[in-house]
Amino acid sequence: MSAAPAIVADGLGKVFRPPAGLGEMLRGRFLGSPLVALTDVSFSVAAGEIVCVMGPNGAGKSTLVRILGGLLLPSSGTARAAGVDVATGGAAFRRRVAFVVGDERSFHYRVSGRANLHYFAALHGLPAAEARRRTAALLERVGLAAAADRRYREYSRGMRQRLALARAVLHRPRILLLDEPTTGLDDDGRERLRGLLAAHDGTAVISTHEPEWFHTLGVRRVALAEGRIA
């Protein structure tokens, strides 16, 4: 019997209701016209598979990956990741799934990259000795060993993205969700990202506008157009 899929999306839809403009508010309307981001999106990802979600700007790539990561609630449909409903997963979901965005803002600016990783390792329940060992190894792997003890606020955009990638695999999640992970990375950073994905013993879904860059990893492509599977 084949293993259950790592991710299953069933009829996902997402509609945003932006706030109304001043003129609409004066007429008693507090929400603007609905913006349909996703419509009836269904697909599955096998355990250990790498999938690139591709499409033009506005196709719904980031919205889809953020729903799978539990950062947005779907307006319709359901999704499960690592056997957990993404809308109600809680702590069990966070232990199994890691998310990386292109505009990371959750690190502590006044402490070092190393201290940041130690902090997040503690949140995941890693013993102190293991946290130190994993942190040192990952800082080396992403090319930040020499800058490990510099404050995060001194990091360039590319360095911050490297640290986000290191944090994502720190607790060995079963699923990686990456939203435009090459943002800000130079050629060396991109190669290190490729190495992280190749070494990841699990599933990955990557939202990207350059899926051809990941072709050596044997990825499958899921194309979106105007919020639908193309």
Secondary structure by P-SEA (a helix, b strand, c coil): ccccccbbbcbbbbbbbccccaaaaaacccccccccccccccccccccbbbbbccccccaaaaaaaaaacccccccccccccccccccccaaaaacbbbbccccccccccccaaaaaaaaaaaacccaaaaaaaaaaaaaaaccccccccccccccaaaaaaaaaaaaacccccbbbbccccccccaaaaaaaaaaaaaccbbbbbbccccccccccbbbbbbbcccccc
